[in-house]
């Protein structure tokens, strides 16, 4: 079995009660069957607390009215951990913020940016992310797993990450190139011509392809009406996702009012001023966006081996960073023309929590991406 991790993986250490937004509140914690069986056998002084704090029928931990886990104390430390030790934690609590994607004989482990500390580590990282691999004994086989498609997806992901991390090119061009690669790969996947994907990878690493994509990007971004309508639609797509936290809805409505209520002309003016401010005051913003794009693509792209949605997954990565940019612009307006590191970290982990902690939300977002192609490829 091959295990892969990002190079910042071992930098993470849970800050426990020092966390600004504990993962033990705000959403339901599902308990695995093995842990439930172990909890039923608890004896001694903690038995009564365990019995009253687990919803045995639903297989979850009970919550208070303000959605705090029943084991979460006022000091934001876990009462179960304190009483029974680390080994007592269920799989969900033990793993988070680790996220696992599994393929045949491959297990990819990442750290979810829904955790504030992980978001802070990734966004403060200046160097391009590298991925480390480790072989361990053991093999697993998956039914209906297409090793040839998986191989092409791996190669495509490597090429896209390499392009994204080439800081000698403008970020908007790098984004255009990875969208073009994923788009052309998708065409070949649908036609059953996956063995010709290598031609796509070679094509979009040439100067001619760069010139072609650059013109497409400039044309798209130069159309103010198209840009405004498309970005606003992408923002409205968030209304089609289920809400995981009560404070997300008012946050979106406030951002929507700040950005779009006064129309296209004001929106474009705000974006010009915001991007000018970013280039002067937060020169690391392109690196941060690069890290986020690499995060989303490295986490989700190869999952297309199961559903064939290669292009939708890259679109989701790009649109996610676009929406984070929009939310940051709204926060910048709200802050009277300034942002700090905490604003950026908070925006990233709050967005991630709403999208990545709901399988229906991830599914819906990919469906929307299939139906609403980025205007780069419009005639």
Buried (B, 14 or more C-beta within 10 A) or exposed (E): BEBBBBEBBEBBEEBEEEBEBBBBBBBBBEBBEEBBEBBEEBEEEBEEBBEEBBEEEEBBBBBEEEEBBBBBBEEBBBBBBEBBEEEBBBEBBEBBBBBEBEBBBBBBBBBBBBBBBBBBBBBBBEEBBEBEEEEEEEEEEBEEBBEEBBBBBBBBBEBBBBBBBBEEBEBBBBBBBBBBBBBBBBBBBEEEEBEEBEEBBEBBBEEEBBEBBBEBBEEBBEBEEBBBEBBBEBBEBBEEBEBBBEEBEEBBEBBBEBBBEEEBEEBBEBBEBBEEBBEEEBEBBBBBBBBBBBBBBBBBBBBBBBEEBBBBBBBBBBBBBBBBBBBBBBBBBBEEEEBEEEBBBBBBBBBBBBBBBBEEBBEBBBEBBEEBBBBBEEE
